[in-house]
Amino acid sequence: MHIVIKLVILLSQISQDVKKMKISARNTLKATVKKVVPGAINTEVILELAPGVEVTAIITKSSADNLQLAEGKEAYAVVKATDVMVAVD
């Protein structure tokens, strides 16, 4: 529950920063690269949105190289989805 609340707060704070970037995805979260784990084909990228709030992405190795991802670098987690699901306990 706390993570969802933090993400909603982050989304409202980040919306001004995203105006500079032209992208069709509406869910764009500013983050800091916490860890980069390169593999033979794919690279795992852990982004920290806020202290203790992380998002992990698996991207191609060539994409990670092109973005020059490194720990501490500022980046964006971009979520593009056609559906949003809601769940309850």
Beta strands, then each sheet from edge to edge (+ up, - down):
strand 1: 27-38
strand 2: 42-50
strand 3: 53-60
strand 4: 74-79
sheet 1: 3+ 2- 1+ 4-
end
